[in-house]
Amino acid sequence: MPQRIAVFDTSPALLKLFESLLAAHGYEVMCVPAELSGAAELTPWAIDLLILGYLRGYLNDEMSILRDLRANSATHHLPVLIATTGDPTSVEIRVREIADRVWVLGKPFDASQLIAVIRQAIG
């Protein structure tokens, strides 16, 4: 059974890129053309990885989402990849203060970077 990845991003072009790239590597992909608003949205899905696409300036939203995911018993274990237009290093520093099992990838990224991070997160 293929590993399942949910991708939340507001960019239709990026969602298409994620979907085609991840499917080509054998992942089952669910793309949602919106920002994730809370852990409750994920509870009906059985996913192995969550990818969140965010724009620079919304870091506080990312942090509140991570806090919500970690506080929810259904999603506390879920690995998360944040794809951000912000500075990946500063995002990672802030993320490490509140959550583990979170990876940060700067946009734009190349396919090999994305796949390497996913393999590190979920094998």
N, CA, C and O atoms as CSV, one atom per row, in Angstrom:
chain,resi,resn,atom,element,x,y,z
A,1,MET,N,N,0.844,-1.177,0.000
A,1,MET,CA,C,0.000,0.000,0.000
A,1,MET,C,C,0.888,1.239,0.000
A,1,MET,O,O,1.789,1.350,0.831
A,2,PRO,N,N,0.647,2.161,-0.912
A,2,PRO,CA,C,1.499,3.364,-0.969
A,2,PRO,C,C,1.288,4.266,0.242
A,2,PRO,O,O,0.209,4.312,0.832
A,3,GLN,N,N,2.341,4.970,0.587
A,3,GLN,CA,C,2.232,5.942,1.674
A,3,GLN,C,C,1.390,7.113,1.193
A,3,GLN,O,O,1.445,7.502,0.026
A,4,ARG,N,N,0.602,7.672,2.125
A,4,ARG,CA,C,-0.343,8.739,1.781
A,4,ARG,C,C,0.158,10.079,2.298
A,4,ARG,O,O,0.557,10.209,3.455
A,5,ILE,N,N,0.129,11.065,1.421
A,5,ILE,CA,C,0.579,12.416,1.751
A,5,ILE,C,C,-0.541,13.402,1.446
A,5,ILE,O,O,-1.120,13.390,0.360
A,6,ALA,N,N,-0.836,14.253,2.423
A,6,ALA,CA,C,-1.797,15.337,2.207
A,6,ALA,C,C,-1.016,16.625,2.027
A,6,ALA,O,O,-0.091,16.912,2.787
A,7,VAL,N,N,-1.393,17.403,1.015
A,7,VAL,CA,C,-0.735,18.663,0.711
A,7,VAL,C,C,-1.766,19.781,0.773
A,7,VAL,O,O,-2.774,19.752,0.066
A,8,PHE,N,N,-1.502,20.773,1.630
A,8,PHE,CA,C,-2.343,21.958,1.726
A,8,PHE,C,C,-1.533,23.135,1.200
A,8,PHE,O,O,-0.475,23.451,1.744
A,9,ASP,N,N,-2.017,23.783,0.153
A,9,ASP,CA,C,-1.344,24.951,-0.409
A,9,ASP,C,C,-2.384,25.763,-1.155
A,9,ASP,O,O,-3.342,25.212,-1.696
A,10,THR,N,N,-2.196,27.072,-1.185
A,10,THR,CA,C,-3.159,27.931,-1.869
A,10,THR,C,C,-2.833,28.114,-3.351
A,10,THR,O,O,-3.613,28.723,-4.084
A,11,SER,N,N,-1.701,27.597,-3.794
A,11,SER,CA,C,-1.296,27.750,-5.186
A,11,SER,C,C,-1.687,26.515,-6.006
A,11,SER,O,O,-1.157,25.430,-5.769
A,12,PRO,N,N,-2.606,26.664,-6.965
A,12,PRO,CA,C,-2.968,25.527,-7.813
A,12,PRO,C,C,-1.770,24.963,-8.581
A,12,PRO,O,O,-1.668,23.751,-8.772
A,13,ALA,N,N,-0.875,25.834,-9.017
A,13,ALA,CA,C,0.301,25.364,-9.753
A,13,ALA,C,C,1.193,24.498,-8.871
A,13,ALA,O,O,1.686,23.461,-9.314
A,14,LEU,N,N,1.401,24.915,-7.632
A,14,LEU,CA,C,2.220,24.105,-6.723
A,14,LEU,C,C,1.535,22.793,-6.362
A,14,LEU,O,O,2.198,21.765,-6.228
A,15,LEU,N,N,0.232,22.818,-6.207
A,15,LEU,CA,C,-0.479,21.574,-5.925
A,15,LEU,C,C,-0.316,20.577,-7.065
A,15,LEU,O,O,-0.113,19.387,-6.827
A,16,LYS,N,N,-0.405,21.055,-8.293
A,16,LYS,CA,C,-0.201,20.176,-9.454
A,16,LYS,C,C,1.216,19.622,-9.470
A,16,LYS,O,O,1.428,18.449,-9.778
A,17,LEU,N,N,2.186,20.471,-9.137
A,17,LEU,CA,C,3.580,20.031,-9.075
A,17,LEU,C,C,3.749,18.956,-8.004
A,17,LEU,O,O,4.325,17.900,-8.270
A,18,PHE,N,N,3.253,19.217,-6.799
A,18,PHE,CA,C,3.336,18.223,-5.727
A,18,PHE,C,C,2.679,16.914,-6.152
A,18,PHE,O,O,3.254,15.838,-5.986
A,19,GLU,N,N,1.477,17.014,-6.698
A,19,GLU,CA,C,0.737,15.809,-7.063
A,19,GLU,C,C,1.477,14.969,-8.103
A,19,GLU,O,O,1.618,13.758,-7.931
A,20,SER,N,N,1.945,15.592,-9.168
A,20,SER,CA,C,2.609,14.825,-10.225
A,20,SER,C,C,3.948,14.271,-9.749
A,20,SER,O,O,4.287,13.126,-10.047
A,21,LEU,N,N,4.698,15.066,-9.024
A,21,LEU,CA,C,6.010,14.619,-8.550
A,21,LEU,C,C,5.889,13.485,-7.540
A,21,LEU,O,O,6.593,12.481,-7.641
A,22,LEU,N,N,5.006,13.643,-6.577
A,22,LEU,CA,C,4.862,12.623,-5.539
A,22,LEU,C,C,4.241,11.342,-6.093
A,22,LEU,O,O,4.655,10.244,-5.720
A,23,ALA,N,N,3.264,11.469,-6.970
A,23,ALA,CA,C,2.660,10.287,-7.584
A,23,ALA,C,C,3.690,9.515,-8.403
A,23,ALA,O,O,3.688,8.284,-8.410
A,24,ALA,N,N,4.564,10.235,-9.089
A,24,ALA,CA,C,5.615,9.583,-9.881
A,24,ALA,C,C,6.584,8.794,-9.010
A,24,ALA,O,O,7.250,7.875,-9.487
A,25,HIS,N,N,6.662,9.158,-7.728
A,25,HIS,CA,C,7.535,8.439,-6.796
A,25,HIS,C,C,6.760,7.416,-5.958
A,25,HIS,O,O,7.281,6.898,-4.970
A,26,GLY,N,N,5.520,7.128,-6.353
A,26,GLY,CA,C,4.757,6.059,-5.736
A,26,GLY,C,C,3.927,6.431,-4.523
A,26,GLY,O,O,3.406,5.549,-3.841
A,27,TYR,N,N,3.795,7.710,-4.239
A,27,TYR,CA,C,2.977,8.144,-3.104
A,27,TYR,C,C,1.542,8.390,-3.554
A,27,TYR,O,O,1.299,8.794,-4.691
A,28,GLU,N,N,0.604,8.145,-2.661
A,28,GLU,CA,C,-0.783,8.524,-2.890
A,28,GLU,C,C,-0.937,9.941,-2.353
A,28,GLU,O,O,-0.605,10.206,-1.198
A,29,VAL,N,N,-1.437,10.849,-3.178
A,29,VAL,CA,C,-1.435,12.270,-2.831
A,29,VAL,C,C,-2.858,12.815,-2.776
A,29,VAL,O,O,-3.669,12.566,-3.667
A,30,MET,N,N,-3.141,13.557,-1.720
A,30,MET,CA,C,-4.401,14.270,-1.583
A,30,MET,C,C,-4.055,15.751,-1.516
A,30,MET,O,O,-3.414,16.191,-0.562
A,31,CYS,N,N,-4.462,16.514,-2.500
A,31,CYS,CA,C,-4.153,17.939,-2.546
A,31,CYS,C,C,-5.385,18.756,-2.176
A,31,CYS,O,O,-6.491,18.501,-2.653
A,32,VAL,N,N,-5.166,19.736,-1.318
A,32,VAL,CA,C,-6.249,20.601,-0.862
A,32,VAL,C,C,-5.861,22.044,-1.174
A,32,VAL,O,O,-4.845,22.525,-0.674
A,33,PRO,N,N,-6.652,22.743,-1.991
A,33,PRO,CA,C,-6.307,24.111,-2.401
A,33,PRO,C,C,-6.667,25.151,-1.342
A,33,PRO,O,O,-7.435,26.078,-1.600
A,34,ALA,N,N,-6.105,24.984,-0.162
A,34,ALA,CA,C,-6.381,25.904,0.945
A,34,ALA,C,C,-5.296,25.748,2.002
A,34,ALA,O,O,-4.500,24.810,1.960
A,35,GLU,N,N,-5.277,26.675,2.943
A,35,GLU,CA,C,-4.394,26.525,4.085
A,35,GLU,C,C,-5.114,25.686,5.125
A,35,GLU,O,O,-6.328,25.797,5.295
A,36,LEU,N,N,-4.371,24.858,5.810
A,36,LEU,CA,C,-4.939,24.049,6.881
A,36,LEU,C,C,-5.310,24.961,8.040
A,36,LEU,O,O,-4.511,25.798,8.461
A,37,SER,N,N,-6.517,24.796,8.551
A,37,SER,CA,C,-6.939,25.669,9.650
A,37,SER,C,C,-6.865,24.980,11.001
A,37,SER,O,O,-6.900,25.651,12.033
A,38,GLY,N,N,-6.765,23.662,11.022
A,38,GLY,CA,C,-6.664,22.980,12.298
A,38,GLY,C,C,-6.595,21.475,12.156
A,38,GLY,O,O,-6.890,20.925,11.095
A,39,ALA,N,N,-6.204,20.813,13.233
A,39,ALA,CA,C,-6.033,19.366,13.227
A,39,ALA,C,C,-7.327,18.623,12.929
A,39,ALA,O,O,-7.296,17.526,12.371
A,40,ALA,N,N,-8.448,19.199,13.289
A,40,ALA,CA,C,-9.737,18.533,13.074
A,40,ALA,C,C,-9.972,18.207,11.603
A,40,ALA,O,O,-10.665,17.238,11.289
A,41,GLU,N,N,-9.407,19.000,10.702
A,41,GLU,CA,C,-9.565,18.729,9.270
A,41,GLU,C,C,-8.904,17.419,8.860
A,41,GLU,O,O,-9.314,16.800,7.878
A,42,LEU,N,N,-7.885,16.992,9.602
A,42,LEU,CA,C,-7.112,15.817,9.224
A,42,LEU,C,C,-7.602,14.527,9.862
A,42,LEU,O,O,-7.258,13.445,9.386
A,43,THR,N,N,-8.381,14.607,10.906
A,43,THR,CA,C,-8.734,13.403,11.647
A,43,THR,C,C,-9.446,12.325,10.827
A,43,THR,O,O,-9.263,11.146,11.128
A,44,PRO,N,N,-10.247,12.658,9.809
A,44,PRO,CA,C,-10.856,11.564,9.048
A,44,PRO,C,C,-9.897,10.892,8.055
A,44,PRO,O,O,-10.231,9.850,7.493
A,45,TRP,N,N,-8.725,11.467,7.836
A,45,TRP,CA,C,-7.795,10.942,6.847
A,45,TRP,C,C,-6.730,10.101,7.524
A,45,TRP,O,O,-6.272,10.430,8.618
A,46,ALA,N,N,-6.346,9.043,6.891
A,46,ALA,CA,C,-5.234,8.226,7.369
A,46,ALA,C,C,-4.033,8.565,6.493
A,46,ALA,O,O,-3.837,7.957,5.440
A,47,ILE,N,N,-3.236,9.528,6.925
A,47,ILE,CA,C,-2.087,9.966,6.126
A,47,ILE,C,C,-0.792,9.688,6.868
A,47,ILE,O,O,-0.768,9.549,8.091
A,48,ASP,N,N,0.287,9.611,6.090
A,48,ASP,CA,C,1.610,9.345,6.639
A,48,ASP,C,C,2.457,10.608,6.772
A,48,ASP,O,O,3.412,10.637,7.548
A,49,LEU,N,N,2.109,11.650,6.018
A,49,LEU,CA,C,2.857,12.902,6.023
A,49,LEU,C,C,1.922,14.038,5.635
A,49,LEU,O,O,1.036,13.882,4.795
A,50,LEU,N,N,2.141,15.172,6.261
A,50,LEU,CA,C,1.404,16.383,5.932
A,50,LEU,C,C,2.380,17.411,5.384
A,50,LEU,O,O,3.408,17.689,6.002
A,51,ILE,N,N,2.062,17.973,4.229
A,51,ILE,CA,C,2.861,19.057,3.662
A,51,ILE,C,C,2.019,20.324,3.720
A,51,ILE,O,O,0.901,20.371,3.209
A,52,LEU,N,N,2.583,21.350,4.354
A,52,LEU,CA,C,1.921,22.644,4.466
A,52,LEU,C,C,2.689,23.659,3.650
A,52,LEU,O,O,3.888,23.844,3.861
A,53,GLY,N,N,2.025,24.315,2.730
A,53,GLY,CA,C,2.642,25.375,1.950
A,53,GLY,C,C,2.209,26.720,2.488
A,53,GLY,O,O,1.016,27.019,2.533
A,54,TYR,N,N,3.163,27.532,2.894
A,54,TYR,CA,C,2.844,28.839,3.447
A,54,TYR,C,C,3.728,29.912,2.844
A,54,TYR,O,O,4.833,29.646,2.372
A,55,LEU,N,N,3.217,31.122,2.871
A,55,LEU,CA,C,3.942,32.285,2.368
A,55,LEU,C,C,4.637,33.004,3.511
A,55,LEU,O,O,4.209,32.928,4.662
A,56,ARG,N,N,5.701,33.693,3.182
A,56,ARG,CA,C,6.403,34.505,4.177
A,56,ARG,C,C,5.407,35.456,4.836
A,56,ARG,O,O,4.523,36.001,4.175
A,57,GLY,N,N,5.560,35.645,6.128
A,57,GLY,CA,C,4.678,36.541,6.848
A,57,GLY,C,C,3.569,35.837,7.616
A,57,GLY,O,O,2.875,36.456,8.421
A,58,TYR,N,N,3.404,34.541,7.366
A,58,TYR,CA,C,2.353,33.797,8.049
A,58,TYR,C,C,2.924,32.799,9.056
A,58,TYR,O,O,2.272,31.810,9.389
A,59,LEU,N,N,4.132,33.054,9.536
A,59,LEU,CA,C,4.798,32.110,10.416
A,59,LEU,C,C,4.008,31.862,11.687
A,59,LEU,O,O,3.990,30.731,12.172
A,60,ASN,N,N,3.358,32.865,12.245
A,60,ASN,CA,C,2.561,32.639,13.454
A,60,ASN,C,C,1.426,31.662,13.184
A,60,ASN,O,O,1.075,30.868,14.057
A,61,ASP,N,N,0.846,31.709,11.986
A,61,ASP,CA,C,-0.177,30.735,11.631
A,61,ASP,C,C,0.405,29.329,11.587
A,61,ASP,O,O,-0.216,28.382,12.069
A,62,GLU,N,N,1.594,29.190,11.011
A,62,GLU,CA,C,2.249,27.886,10.963
A,62,GLU,C,C,2.455,27.348,12.370
A,62,GLU,O,O,2.208,26.170,12.628
A,63,MET,N,N,2.903,28.196,13.273
A,63,MET,CA,C,3.161,27.767,14.640
A,63,MET,C,C,1.879,27.360,15.350
A,63,MET,O,O,1.869,26.373,16.085
A,64,SER,N,N,0.802,28.101,15.141
A,64,SER,CA,C,-0.457,27.734,15.803
A,64,SER,C,C,-0.998,26.423,15.236
A,64,SER,O,O,-1.567,25.621,15.976
A,65,ILE,N,N,-0.830,26.199,13.948
A,65,ILE,CA,C,-1.253,24.928,13.345
A,65,ILE,C,C,-0.444,23.785,13.936
A,65,ILE,O,O,-1.009,22.746,14.278
A,66,LEU,N,N,0.875,23.957,14.064
A,66,LEU,CA,C,1.701,22.898,14.641
A,66,LEU,C,C,1.315,22.604,16.085
A,66,LEU,O,O,1.256,21.444,16.493
A,67,ARG,N,N,1.055,23.642,16.847
A,67,ARG,CA,C,0.606,23.435,18.234
A,67,ARG,C,C,-0.700,22.637,18.260
A,67,ARG,O,O,-0.861,21.724,19.069
A,68,ASP,N,N,-1.622,22.987,17.377
A,68,ASP,CA,C,-2.897,22.288,17.300
A,68,ASP,C,C,-2.699,20.828,16.901
A,68,ASP,O,O,-3.319,19.938,17.482
A,69,LEU,N,N,-1.840,20.578,15.914
A,69,LEU,CA,C,-1.572,19.202,15.484
A,69,LEU,C,C,-0.983,18.376,16.615
A,69,LEU,O,O,-1.364,17.222,16.807
A,70,ARG,N,N,-0.058,18.959,17.363
A,70,ARG,CA,C,0.607,18.226,18.448
A,70,ARG,C,C,-0.303,18.028,19.654
A,70,ARG,O,O,-0.102,17.092,20.428
A,71,ALA,N,N,-1.284,18.881,19.825
A,71,ALA,CA,C,-2.206,18.761,20.954
A,71,ALA,C,C,-3.330,17.762,20.681
A,71,ALA,O,O,-4.003,17.325,21.615
A,72,ASN,N,N,-3.541,17.399,19.434
A,72,ASN,CA,C,-4.628,16.505,19.046
A,72,ASN,C,C,-4.108,15.065,19.047
A,72,ASN,O,O,-3.105,14.769,18.398
A,73,SER,N,N,-4.775,14.182,19.763
A,73,SER,CA,C,-4.303,12.795,19.875
A,73,SER,C,C,-4.271,12.072,18.528
A,73,SER,O,O,-3.485,11.140,18.353
A,74,ALA,N,N,-5.096,12.476,17.591
A,74,ALA,CA,C,-5.125,11.823,16.277
A,74,ALA,C,C,-3.993,12.274,15.367
A,74,ALA,O,O,-3.670,11.581,14.402
A,75,THR,N,N,-3.384,13.420,15.652
A,75,THR,CA,C,-2.353,13.955,14.750
A,75,THR,C,C,-1.027,14.268,15.450
A,75,THR,O,O,-0.102,14.765,14.807
A,76,HIS,N,N,-0.917,13.993,16.730
A,76,HIS,CA,C,0.294,14.389,17.470
A,76,HIS,C,C,1.559,13.729,16.941
A,76,HIS,O,O,2.648,14.286,17.084
A,77,HIS,N,N,1.438,12.560,16.336
A,77,HIS,CA,C,2.580,11.794,15.834
A,77,HIS,C,C,2.942,12.127,14.380
A,77,HIS,O,O,3.994,11.709,13.898
A,78,LEU,N,N,2.100,12.860,13.693
A,78,LEU,CA,C,2.196,13.046,12.249
A,78,LEU,C,C,3.424,13.864,11.839
A,78,LEU,O,O,3.599,14.982,12.323
A,79,PRO,N,N,4.276,13.334,10.958
A,79,PRO,CA,C,5.368,14.147,10.431
A,79,PRO,C,C,4.817,15.259,9.541
A,79,PRO,O,O,3.843,15.066,8.813
A,80,VAL,N,N,5.459,16.426,9.614
A,80,VAL,CA,C,5.000,17.600,8.877
A,80,VAL,C,C,6.172,18.190,8.108
A,80,VAL,O,O,7.275,18.327,8.638
A,81,LEU,N,N,5.920,18.534,6.861
A,81,LEU,CA,C,6.879,19.260,6.044
A,81,LEU,C,C,6.280,20.622,5.745
A,81,LEU,O,O,5.192,20.716,5.177
A,82,ILE,N,N,6.983,21.669,6.126
A,82,ILE,CA,C,6.539,23.028,5.813
A,82,ILE,C,C,7.352,23.516,4.621
A,82,ILE,O,O,8.579,23.596,4.681
A,83,ALA,N,N,6.658,23.838,3.549
A,83,ALA,CA,C,7.286,24.437,2.371
A,83,ALA,C,C,6.969,25.923,2.437
A,83,ALA,O,O,5.806,26.319,2.359
A,84,THR,N,N,8.000,26.743,2.581
A,84,THR,CA,C,7.770,28.164,2.855
A,84,THR,C,C,8.579,29.071,1.936
A,84,THR,O,O,9.671,28.718,1.489
A,85,THR,N,N,8.021,30.240,1.668
A,85,THR,CA,C,8.768,31.259,0.934
A,85,THR,C,C,9.622,32.088,1.888
A,85,THR,O,O,10.445,32.892,1.452
A,86,GLY,N,N,9.425,31.891,3.183
A,86,GLY,CA,C,10.245,32.575,4.187
A,86,GLY,C,C,11.629,31.962,4.264
A,86,GLY,O,O,11.943,31.029,3.525
A,87,ASP,N,N,12.451,32.479,5.150
A,87,ASP,CA,C,13.794,31.951,5.365
A,87,ASP,C,C,13.681,30.594,6.067
A,87,ASP,O,O,13.246,30.539,7.218
A,88,PRO,N,N,14.066,29.497,5.397
A,88,PRO,CA,C,13.886,28.170,5.983
A,88,PRO,C,C,14.613,27.995,7.321
A,88,PRO,O,O,14.114,27.308,8.212
A,89,THR,N,N,15.771,28.603,7.460
A,89,THR,CA,C,16.529,28.458,8.703
A,89,THR,C,C,15.795,29.088,9.871
A,89,THR,O,O,15.691,28.476,10.934
A,90,SER,N,N,15.285,30.298,9.696
A,90,SER,CA,C,14.573,30.942,10.804
A,90,SER,C,C,13.261,30.233,11.099
A,90,SER,O,O,12.856,30.154,12.259
A,91,VAL,N,N,12.587,29.716,10.077
A,91,VAL,CA,C,11.361,28.954,10.298
A,91,VAL,C,C,11.687,27.691,11.090
A,91,VAL,O,O,10.973,27.342,12.030
A,92,GLU,N,N,12.759,27.009,10.713
A,92,GLU,CA,C,13.130,25.772,11.405
A,92,GLU,C,C,13.471,26.026,12.867
A,92,GLU,O,O,13.106,25.226,13.730
A,93,ILE,N,N,14.153,27.109,13.158
A,93,ILE,CA,C,14.488,27.446,14.549
A,93,ILE,C,C,13.212,27.614,15.365
A,93,ILE,O,O,13.103,27.078,16.468
A,94,ARG,N,N,12.257,28.348,14.832
A,94,ARG,CA,C,10.987,28.562,15.552
A,94,ARG,C,C,10.197,27.267,15.697
A,94,ARG,O,O,9.595,27.013,16.740
A,95,VAL,N,N,10.201,26.456,14.651
A,95,VAL,CA,C,9.459,25.199,14.677
A,95,VAL,C,C,10.033,24.262,15.740
A,95,VAL,O,O,9.281,23.619,16.472
A,96,ARG,N,N,11.340,24.186,15.823
A,96,ARG,CA,C,11.993,23.275,16.782
A,96,ARG,C,C,11.656,23.625,18.226
A,96,ARG,O,O,11.740,22.769,19.106
A,97,GLU,N,N,11.281,24.859,18.474
A,97,GLU,CA,C,10.922,25.266,19.831
A,97,GLU,C,C,9.591,24.658,20.280
A,97,GLU,O,O,9.348,24.533,21.481
A,98,ILE,N,N,8.729,24.279,19.338
A,98,ILE,CA,C,7.402,23.814,19.733
A,98,ILE,C,C,7.041,22.422,19.247
A,98,ILE,O,O,6.087,21.836,19.758
A,99,ALA,N,N,7.766,21.866,18.277
A,99,ALA,CA,C,7.347,20.572,17.728
A,99,ALA,C,C,8.542,19.776,17.215
A,99,ALA,O,O,9.540,20.337,16.763
A,100,ASP,N,N,8.413,18.473,17.299
A,100,ASP,CA,C,9.405,17.605,16.675
A,100,ASP,C,C,8.762,16.960,15.447
A,100,ASP,O,O,7.572,17.145,15.194
A,101,ARG,N,N,9.539,16.220,14.704
A,101,ARG,CA,C,9.089,15.567,13.480
A,101,ARG,C,C,8.530,16.574,12.470
A,101,ARG,O,O,7.520,16.326,11.811
A,102,VAL,N,N,9.219,17.719,12.370
A,102,VAL,CA,C,8.849,18.753,11.410
A,102,VAL,C,C,10.084,19.080,10.570
A,102,VAL,O,O,11.171,19.306,11.101
A,103,TRP,N,N,9.896,19.099,9.266
A,103,TRP,CA,C,10.951,19.470,8.329
A,103,TRP,C,C,10.533,20.745,7.629
A,103,TRP,O,O,9.344,21.004,7.439
A,104,VAL,N,N,11.524,21.543,7.245
A,104,VAL,CA,C,11.252,22.817,6.583
A,104,VAL,C,C,12.023,22.839,5.268
A,104,VAL,O,O,13.210,22.518,5.220
A,105,LEU,N,N,11.334,23.218,4.219
A,105,LEU,CA,C,11.924,23.304,2.889
A,105,LEU,C,C,11.566,24.650,2.295
A,105,LEU,O,O,10.394,25.025,2.264
A,106,GLY,N,N,12.561,25.379,1.824
A,106,GLY,CA,C,12.315,26.684,1.218
A,106,GLY,C,C,11.789,26.558,-0.203
A,106,GLY,O,O,12.201,25.681,-0.962
A,107,LYS,N,N,10.882,27.444,-0.541
A,107,LYS,CA,C,10.388,27.565,-1.919
A,107,LYS,C,C,11.228,28.625,-2.609
A,107,LYS,O,O,11.515,29.646,-1.984
A,108,PRO,N,N,11.626,28.455,-3.815
A,108,PRO,CA,C,11.422,27.257,-4.633
A,108,PRO,C,C,12.377,26.144,-4.195
A,108,PRO,O,O,13.413,26.403,-3.583
A,109,PHE,N,N,12.018,24.928,-4.513
A,109,PHE,CA,C,12.840,23.767,-4.207
A,109,PHE,C,C,12.917,22.915,-5.459
A,109,PHE,O,O,12.103,23.057,-6.372
A,110,ASP,N,N,13.905,22.024,-5.497
A,110,ASP,CA,C,13.939,21.126,-6.643
A,110,ASP,C,C,13.405,19.766,-6.206
A,110,ASP,O,O,13.316,19.473,-5.013
A,111,ALA,N,N,13.055,18.954,-7.176
A,111,ALA,CA,C,12.402,17.675,-6.915
A,111,ALA,C,C,13.242,16.768,-6.026
A,111,ALA,O,O,12.708,16.098,-5.141
A,112,SER,N,N,14.536,16.741,-6.253
A,112,SER,CA,C,15.388,15.850,-5.462
A,112,SER,C,C,15.413,16.261,-3.993
A,112,SER,O,O,15.464,15.402,-3.113
A,113,GLN,N,N,15.378,17.568,-3.719
A,113,GLN,CA,C,15.310,18.040,-2.333
A,113,GLN,C,C,14.019,17.574,-1.673
A,113,GLN,O,O,14.038,17.061,-0.554
A,114,LEU,N,N,12.909,17.751,-2.360
A,114,LEU,CA,C,11.611,17.376,-1.819
A,114,LEU,C,C,11.564,15.887,-1.498
A,114,LEU,O,O,11.163,15.498,-0.401
A,115,ILE,N,N,11.966,15.065,-2.440
A,115,ILE,CA,C,11.914,13.615,-2.240
A,115,ILE,C,C,12.862,13.191,-1.125
A,115,ILE,O,O,12.528,12.300,-0.343
A,116,ALA,N,N,14.022,13.803,-1.037
A,116,ALA,CA,C,14.970,13.471,0.033
A,116,ALA,C,C,14.382,13.780,1.409
A,116,ALA,O,O,14.526,12.987,2.340
A,117,VAL,N,N,13.728,14.916,1.537
A,117,VAL,CA,C,13.130,15.287,2.815
A,117,VAL,C,C,11.978,14.338,3.160
A,117,VAL,O,O,11.839,13.931,4.314
A,118,ILE,N,N,11.167,13.990,2.186
A,118,ILE,CA,C,10.052,13.051,2.421
A,118,ILE,C,C,10.582,11.698,2.853
A,118,ILE,O,O,10.053,11.096,3.788
A,119,ARG,N,N,11.606,11.218,2.196
A,119,ARG,CA,C,12.185,9.911,2.586
A,119,ARG,C,C,12.763,9.956,3.985
A,119,ARG,O,O,12.686,8.976,4.726
A,120,GLN,N,N,13.339,11.087,4.348
A,120,GLN,CA,C,13.848,11.240,5.701
A,120,GLN,C,C,12.699,11.243,6.712
A,120,GLN,O,O,12.831,10.701,7.809
A,121,ALA,N,N,11.596,11.842,6.347
A,121,ALA,CA,C,10.464,11.967,7.265
A,121,ALA,C,C,9.686,10.654,7.426
A,121,ALA,O,O,9.302,10.289,8.537
A,122,ILE,N,N,9.456,9.946,6.312
A,122,ILE,CA,C,8.594,8.760,6.394
A,122,ILE,C,C,9.203,7.496,5.773
A,122,ILE,O,O,8.542,6.460,5.702
A,123,GLY,N,N,10.433,7.578,5.337
A,123,GLY,CA,C,11.081,6.394,4.799
A,123,GLY,C,C,10.862,6.135,3.357
A,123,GLY,O,O,11.375,5.153,2.821
